[in-house]
Amino acid sequence: MSPQRGAPCKDRRPEIFPMKNKQSKRRRKPKTEIPYWIEKQRKINEPAPFTRKWSAEEKESILDYMHGETARDQVKACCYYEYARASETLRKARREYNPADPDNSLLRISRYFTPWILNPQRFCFLQCKNFPNSPWRDLSETERKDLRLLFKCISHWPIITDVRMLDARRIFDDFKQQAEELRAQTKQHARTPEKSKVQTSRCPAIIGDSEIKHVVITIDYRDGVQAKKEQFGEWLASGLNRKLFDKYYKRPKQDPESVDHHKELLKFLAAWRLYKELDFKAAKEWTRQNRRRETERLKLRAFFREKPSNVIEKDRQFFGPLYSDRREWEHAIGKAKDFLAREVEFCQSADMG
């Protein structure tokens, strides 16, 4: 209740109001927000560790690789799959890939990762539901079949490429640019005085500066299969294609594609995993104690390409470790790291994680 006018104020206490601090004339700098793409790049570059107790969690897989018991028709795909699990770059890319949103995932990966990730023989691992958590032997039959199709002796680039892959690699943009350049050349020729001598030739839609080229082919299915085979064969036999085949085609070497080559690489990988987990002495002893036995003869089985430890009356006996000397272990690990960096990551750094 406010006091009446003219009332005495002797019994009222003075009210004290705190003074406001004088504001400084200096303006504070606004906090700079980190651009989205920089923050995204930081998250992508965060480590993608992959720790396993190989001797316990994936014991049977390790023994498969030490004994060379992967099926012949699966060994190449198995080899690349297991080495892909050792690639931190592929693990980071898998972390970014969302199967529920493949289109945007593909765009992110093409923007923030090196181009070799989009190689069909590498990108297929990102599309595998259980990569990198499950070993090859635990994948479903469908998953193993899909991966095996991409690791045949022929080129891993399919003739019919996924449209999303082409879009991510800007192939359609290259076709548009090619059409615009040809249109500009045609207009330039039309302005020349001797335009009647200029002949407009058919320009094939071919894009690519390397051994892999993208070609637009129109098929009229009313002509039948045989007619189209002959037509396509004539085009392949043209002068331009003959020059490209002579330049890029090389007879495949049998050794790098052999079954034994990939089985030995899997043995090197098993040695690398055990050595990283257990160290030299423990890994050596583990391979000695966990060697598989033959069920009928109760005899220890040989590791892949292992020389017998002893021979008694033409009976070869095996009972030693995977490798006896530390230098042999280090040599095997070096071979595994070299294959990972050179063949799987296309000369990138190798890191088991």
C-alpha positions as a Python dict, from the first residue, in 0.01 Angstrom:
ca = {
    (1, 'M'): (0, 0, 0),
    (2, 'S'): (153, 331, -104),
    (3, 'P'): (178, 607, 165),
    (4, 'Q'): (-63, 894, 152),
    (5, 'R'): (42, 1231, 31),
    (6, 'G'): (197, 1448, 304),
    (7, 'A'): (237, 1156, 550),
    (8, 'P'): (551, 1159, 765),
    (9, 'C'): (837, 941, 649),
    (10, 'K'): (1039, 920, 969),
    (11, 'D'): (945, 558, 1034),
    (12, 'R'): (1027, 445, 683),
    (13, 'R'): (1363, 302, 598),
    (14, 'P'): (1535, 428, 290),
    (15, 'E'): (1538, 181, 7),
    (16, 'I'): (1875, 109, -141),
    (17, 'F'): (1898, 8, -505),
    (18, 'P'): (2222, -157, -629),
    (19, 'M'): (2388, 31, -913),
    (20, 'K'): (2436, -151, -1235),
    (21, 'N'): (2792, -215, -1336),
    (22, 'K'): (2907, 4, -1610),
    (23, 'Q'): (2919, -199, -1926),
    (24, 'S'): (3247, -216, -2099),
    (25, 'K'): (3263, -61, -2438),
    (26, 'R'): (3470, -351, -2566),
    (27, 'R'): (3254, -598, -2746),
    (28, 'R'): (3315, -963, -2695),
    (29, 'K'): (3401, -1155, -3003),
    (30, 'P'): (3127, -1397, -3099),
    (31, 'K'): (3216, -1760, -3064),
    (32, 'T'): (3317, -1896, -3399),
    (33, 'E'): (3130, -2211, -3489),
    (34, 'I'): (3330, -2491, -3640),
    (35, 'P'): (3213, -2559, -3995),
    (36, 'Y'): (3012, -2878, -4033),
    (37, 'W'): (3250, -3042, -4277),
    (38, 'I'): (3549, -2988, -4045),
    (39, 'E'): (3361, -3139, -3751),
    (40, 'K'): (3250, -3428, -3972),
    (41, 'Q'): (3607, -3487, -4087),
    (42, 'R'): (3722, -3498, -3725),
    (43, 'K'): (3463, -3761, -3640),
    (44, 'I'): (3558, -3967, -3943),
    (45, 'N'): (3926, -3951, -3852),
    (46, 'E'): (3860, -4083, -3504),
    (47, 'P'): (4023, -4426, -3458),
    (48, 'A'): (3822, -4735, -3534),
    (49, 'P'): (3987, -4990, -3305),
    (50, 'F'): (3933, -5357, -3364),
    (51, 'T'): (4046, -5562, -3068),
    (52, 'R'): (3996, -5936, -3053),
    (53, 'K'): (4121, -6219, -2841),
    (54, 'W'): (4195, -6417, -3152),
    (55, 'S'): (4319, -6723, -2964),
    (56, 'A'): (3982, -6758, -2785),
    (57, 'E'): (3710, -6569, -2972),
    (58, 'E'): (3808, -6680, -3323),
    (59, 'K'): (4014, -6988, -3250),
    (60, 'E'): (3858, -7205, -3522),
    (61, 'S'): (3918, -6940, -3787),
    (62, 'I'): (4282, -6907, -3684),
    (63, 'L'): (4323, -7284, -3707),
    (64, 'D'): (4154, -7289, -4049),
    (65, 'Y'): (4409, -7040, -4180),
    (66, 'M'): (4710, -7205, -4019),
    (67, 'H'): (4616, -7544, -4162),
    (68, 'G'): (4504, -7406, -4498),
    (69, 'E'): (4158, -7558, -4472),
    (70, 'T'): (3951, -7287, -4640),
    (71, 'A'): (3750, -7419, -4935),
    (72, 'R'): (3923, -7369, -5271),
    (73, 'D'): (3631, -7182, -5426),
    (74, 'Q'): (3617, -6945, -5127),
    (75, 'V'): (3981, -6887, -5040),
    (76, 'K'): (4038, -6571, -5246),
    (77, 'A'): (3724, -6394, -5124),
    (78, 'C'): (3799, -6513, -4770),
    (79, 'C'): (4154, -6378, -4793),
    (80, 'Y'): (4044, -6030, -4903),
    (81, 'Y'): (3761, -6023, -4651),
    (82, 'E'): (3986, -6107, -4357),
    (83, 'Y'): (4249, -5855, -4464),
    (84, 'A'): (3975, -5594, -4506),
    (85, 'R'): (3889, -5648, -4141),
    (86, 'A'): (4248, -5549, -4061),
    (87, 'S'): (4212, -5219, -4251),
    (88, 'E'): (4128, -4925, -4026),
    (89, 'T'): (4028, -4717, -4330),
    (90, 'L'): (3763, -4971, -4429),
    (91, 'R'): (3643, -4996, -4071),
    (92, 'K'): (3600, -4617, -4058),
    (93, 'A'): (3411, -4623, -4387),
    (94, 'R'): (3188, -4904, -4259),
    (95, 'R'): (3111, -4691, -3955),
    (96, 'E'): (2980, -4419, -4186),
    (97, 'Y'): (2781, -4653, -4409),
    (98, 'N'): (2414, -4683, -4315),
    (99, 'P'): (2235, -4971, -4494),
    (100, 'A'): (1902, -4797, -4431),
    (101, 'D'): (2021, -4489, -4625),
    (102, 'P'): (2262, -4617, -4893),
    (103, 'D'): (2237, -4313, -5121),
    (104, 'N'): (2347, -4054, -4866),
    (105, 'S'): (2600, -4297, -4721),
    (106, 'L'): (2758, -4336, -5063),
    (107, 'L'): (2779, -3959, -5106),
    (108, 'R'): (2944, -3914, -4765),
    (109, 'I'): (3197, -4186, -4831),
    (110, 'S'): (3283, -4047, -5174),
    (111, 'R'): (3335, -3703, -5018),
    (112, 'Y'): (3536, -3788, -4707),
    (113, 'F'): (3730, -4100, -4808),
    (114, 'T'): (3990, -4188, -5068),
    (115, 'P'): (3854, -4302, -5408),
    (116, 'W'): (3969, -4663, -5373),
    (117, 'I'): (3692, -4721, -5116),
    (118, 'L'): (3443, -4712, -5407),
    (119, 'N'): (3620, -4999, -5581),
    (120, 'P'): (3357, -5277, -5606),
    (121, 'Q'): (3594, -5525, -5441),
    (122, 'R'): (3625, -5293, -5140),
    (123, 'F'): (3282, -5130, -5127),
    (124, 'C'): (3119, -5474, -5108),
    (125, 'F'): (3263, -5515, -4757),
    (126, 'L'): (3081, -5202, -4640),
    (127, 'Q'): (2755, -5350, -4769),
    (128, 'C'): (2815, -5675, -4580),
    (129, 'K'): (2594, -5669, -4271),
    (130, 'N'): (2839, -5851, -4041),
    (131, 'F'): (3158, -5675, -4151),
    (132, 'P'): (3395, -5642, -3967),
    (133, 'N'): (3261, -5814, -3655),
    (134, 'S'): (3223, -6168, -3789),
    (135, 'P'): (3495, -6388, -3938),
    (136, 'W'): (3449, -6547, -4278),
    (137, 'R'): (3335, -6882, -4140),
    (138, 'D'): (3051, -6712, -3944),
    (139, 'L'): (2906, -6524, -4241),
    (140, 'S'): (2583, -6651, -4389),
    (141, 'E'): (2591, -6853, -4709),
    (142, 'T'): (2428, -6563, -4895),
    (143, 'E'): (2693, -6317, -4774),
    (144, 'R'): (2978, -6547, -4874),
    (145, 'K'): (2822, -6611, -5214),
    (146, 'D'): (2779, -6239, -5285),
    (147, 'L'): (3142, -6170, -5197),
    (148, 'R'): (3275, -6465, -5396),
    (149, 'L'): (3111, -6334, -5713),
    (150, 'L'): (3331, -6024, -5699),
    (151, 'F'): (3656, -6216, -5657),
    (152, 'K'): (3671, -6422, -5972),
    (153, 'C'): (3966, -6419, -6209),
    (154, 'I'): (3788, -6176, -6443),
    (155, 'S'): (3773, -5804, -6372),
    (156, 'H'): (3584, -5710, -6059),
    (157, 'W'): (3427, -5413, -6240),
    (158, 'P'): (3079, -5526, -6349),
    (159, 'I'): (2963, -5446, -6702),
    (160, 'I'): (2640, -5302, -6563),
    (161, 'T'): (2743, -5058, -6290),
    (162, 'D'): (2516, -4944, -6008),
    (163, 'V'): (2369, -4604, -6097),
    (164, 'R'): (2442, -4474, -5746),
    (165, 'M'): (2808, -4564, -5787),
    (166, 'L'): (2823, -4376, -6117),
    (167, 'D'): (2655, -4076, -5959),
    (168, 'A'): (2899, -4073, -5666),
    (169, 'R'): (3195, -4085, -5905),
    (170, 'R'): (3050, -3791, -6107),
    (171, 'I'): (3032, -4000, -6426),
    (172, 'F'): (2706, -3843, -6536),
    (173, 'D'): (2858, -3498, -6493),
    (174, 'D'): (3145, -3603, -6720),
    (175, 'F'): (2898, -3716, -6987),
    (176, 'K'): (2717, -3381, -6967),
    (177, 'Q'): (3048, -3194, -6995),
    (178, 'Q'): (3145, -3404, -7295),
    (179, 'A'): (2813, -3321, -7467),
    (180, 'E'): (2853, -2948, -7394),
    (181, 'E'): (3207, -2943, -7536),
    (182, 'L'): (3094, -3120, -7854),
    (183, 'R'): (2798, -2883, -7887),
    (184, 'A'): (3033, -2584, -7858),
    (185, 'Q'): (3264, -2733, -8122),
    (186, 'T'): (2969, -2784, -8358),
    (187, 'K'): (2863, -2419, -8317),
    (188, 'Q'): (3220, -2308, -8382),
    (189, 'H'): (3236, -2511, -8703),
    (190, 'A'): (2903, -2366, -8813),
    (191, 'R'): (3047, -2013, -8799),
    (192, 'T'): (3341, -2097, -9026),
    (193, 'P'): (3324, -1992, -9394),
    (194, 'E'): (3386, -2348, -9508),
    (195, 'K'): (3113, -2495, -9297),
    (196, 'S'): (2995, -2706, -9586),
    (197, 'K'): (3318, -2908, -9565),
    (198, 'V'): (3273, -2980, -9196),
    (199, 'Q'): (3117, -3324, -9149),
    (200, 'T'): (2935, -3396, -8825),
    (201, 'S'): (3049, -3744, -8721),
    (202, 'R'): (2886, -3961, -8461),
    (203, 'C'): (3055, -3911, -8120),
    (204, 'P'): (3043, -4217, -7892),
    (205, 'A'): (2959, -4160, -7526),
    (206, 'I'): (3280, -4287, -7367),
    (207, 'I'): (3422, -4153, -7040),
    (208, 'G'): (3743, -4256, -6864),
    (209, 'D'): (4115, -4176, -6870),
    (210, 'S'): (4242, -4512, -6740),
    (211, 'E'): (4201, -4878, -6828),
    (212, 'I'): (3839, -4860, -6705),
    (213, 'K'): (3597, -4671, -6929),
    (214, 'H'): (3225, -4609, -6906),
    (215, 'V'): (3033, -4649, -7230),
    (216, 'V'): (2667, -4580, -7305),
    (217, 'I'): (2524, -4858, -7524),
    (218, 'T'): (2173, -4863, -7669),
    (219, 'I'): (2019, -5209, -7720),
    (220, 'D'): (1719, -5282, -7938),
    (221, 'Y'): (1593, -5614, -7804),
    (222, 'R'): (1383, -5674, -8114),
    (223, 'D'): (1702, -5768, -8304),
    (224, 'G'): (1762, -6078, -8093),
    (225, 'V'): (2061, -6203, -7892),
    (226, 'Q'): (2279, -6325, -8179),
    (227, 'A'): (2253, -5999, -8374),
    (228, 'K'): (2350, -5798, -8068),
    (229, 'K'): (2645, -6029, -7996),
    (230, 'E'): (2776, -5974, -8350),
    (231, 'Q'): (2719, -5600, -8327),
    (232, 'F'): (2897, -5577, -7990),
    (233, 'G'): (3180, -5798, -8118),
    (234, 'E'): (3234, -5568, -8417),
    (235, 'W'): (3256, -5270, -8185),
    (236, 'L'): (3508, -5447, -7959),
    (237, 'A'): (3718, -5530, -8266),
    (238, 'S'): (3731, -5165, -8379),
    (239, 'G'): (4064, -4990, -8411),
    (240, 'L'): (4022, -4778, -8099),
    (241, 'N'): (3938, -5078, -7881),
    (242, 'R'): (4225, -5284, -8024),
    (243, 'K'): (4468, -5010, -7922),
    (244, 'L'): (4323, -5003, -7570),
    (245, 'F'): (4344, -5382, -7535),
    (246, 'D'): (4705, -5378, -7657),
    (247, 'K'): (4788, -5106, -7406),
    (248, 'Y'): (4619, -5243, -7096),
    (249, 'Y'): (4567, -5615, -7135),
    (250, 'K'): (4830, -5837, -6977),
    (251, 'R'): (4822, -6210, -6942),
    (252, 'P'): (4731, -6291, -6583),
    (253, 'K'): (5005, -6446, -6377),
    (254, 'Q'): (4906, -6778, -6235),
    (255, 'D'): (5091, -6749, -5904),
    (256, 'P'): (4916, -6440, -5756),
    (257, 'E'): (4579, -6592, -5847),
    (258, 'S'): (4654, -6942, -5723),
    (259, 'V'): (4473, -7103, -5432),
    (260, 'D'): (4798, -7175, -5248),
    (261, 'H'): (4900, -6810, -5269),
    (262, 'H'): (4589, -6694, -5084),
    (263, 'K'): (4606, -6979, -4834),
    (264, 'E'): (4959, -6875, -4743),
    (265, 'L'): (4848, -6513, -4705),
    (266, 'L'): (4579, -6628, -4462),
    (267, 'K'): (4844, -6817, -4266),
    (268, 'F'): (5055, -6499, -4251),
    (269, 'L'): (4751, -6310, -4123),
    (270, 'A'): (4687, -6571, -3852),
    (271, 'A'): (5049, -6536, -3739),
    (272, 'W'): (5014, -6157, -3729),
    (273, 'R'): (4701, -6175, -3514),
    (274, 'L'): (4846, -6422, -3266),
    (275, 'Y'): (5176, -6236, -3242),
    (276, 'K'): (4994, -5906, -3177),
    (277, 'E'): (4775, -6061, -2908),
    (278, 'L'): (5015, -6300, -2731),
    (279, 'D'): (5367, -6187, -2827),
    (280, 'F'): (5637, -6419, -2960),
    (281, 'K'): (5678, -6688, -2693),
    (282, 'A'): (5310, -6723, -2608),
    (283, 'A'): (5208, -6729, -2975),
    (284, 'K'): (5470, -6991, -3051),
    (285, 'E'): (5350, -7210, -2764),
    (286, 'W'): (4982, -7160, -2855),
    (287, 'T'): (5037, -7288, -3209),
    (288, 'R'): (5224, -7589, -3071),
    (289, 'Q'): (4949, -7680, -2823),
    (290, 'N'): (4646, -7616, -3045),
    (291, 'R'): (4744, -7801, -3360),
    (292, 'R'): (4452, -8000, -3500),
    (293, 'R'): (4450, -8378, -3500),
    (294, 'E'): (4339, -8633, -3753),
    (295, 'T'): (4032, -8803, -3613),
    (296, 'E'): (4100, -9150, -3753),
    (297, 'R'): (4471, -9187, -3686),
    (298, 'L'): (4493, -8961, -3378),
    (299, 'K'): (4785, -8791, -3547),
    (300, 'L'): (4877, -8423, -3539),
    (301, 'R'): (4802, -8251, -3866),
    (302, 'A'): (5039, -8036, -4066),
    (303, 'F'): (5016, -7662, -4099),
    (304, 'F'): (4989, -7530, -4453),
    (305, 'R'): (5316, -7586, -4642),
    (306, 'E'): (5487, -7711, -4327),
    (307, 'K'): (5790, -7935, -4347),
    (308, 'P'): (5771, -8249, -4129),
    (309, 'S'): (5934, -8232, -3789),
    (310, 'N'): (6031, -8599, -3810),
    (311, 'V'): (6001, -8892, -4052),
    (312, 'I'): (5977, -9250, -3923),
    (313, 'E'): (5942, -9524, -4184),
    (314, 'K'): (5794, -9284, -4439),
    (315, 'D'): (5552, -9159, -4177),
    (316, 'R'): (5579, -8783, -4158),
    (317, 'Q'): (5521, -8636, -3816),
    (318, 'F'): (5432, -8277, -3729),
    (319, 'F'): (5448, -8143, -3376),
    (320, 'G'): (5631, -7809, -3375),
    (321, 'P'): (5500, -7448, -3361),
    (322, 'L'): (5384, -7250, -3662),
    (323, 'Y'): (5725, -7079, -3678),
    (324, 'S'): (6022, -7157, -3456),
    (325, 'D'): (6233, -6846, -3495),
    (326, 'R'): (6129, -6489, -3416),
    (327, 'R'): (6262, -6379, -3753),
    (328, 'E'): (6022, -6622, -3926),
    (329, 'W'): (5729, -6469, -3739),
    (330, 'E'): (5841, -6118, -3829),
    (331, 'H'): (5889, -6221, -4193),
    (332, 'A'): (5533, -6360, -4206),
    (333, 'I'): (5394, -6047, -4041),
    (334, 'G'): (5583, -5829, -4289),
    (335, 'K'): (5433, -6023, -4579),
    (336, 'A'): (5083, -5978, -4432),
    (337, 'K'): (5130, -5604, -4380),
    (338, 'D'): (5268, -5564, -4730),
    (339, 'F'): (4968, -5740, -4885),
    (340, 'L'): (4726, -5530, -4680),
    (341, 'A'): (4889, -5202, -4782),
    (342, 'R'): (4966, -5288, -5144),
    (343, 'E'): (4672, -5500, -5257),
    (344, 'V'): (4385, -5428, -5019),
    (345, 'E'): (4439, -5058, -4947),
    (346, 'F'): (4610, -4979, -5278),
    (347, 'C'): (4943, -4862, -5129),
    (348, 'Q'): (4786, -4699, -4821),
    (349, 'S'): (4912, -4745, -4466),
    (350, 'A'): (4841, -5075, -4296),
    (351, 'D'): (4704, -5089, -3943),
    (352, 'M'): (4549, -5387, -3771),
    (353, 'G'): (4375, -5161, -3521),
}
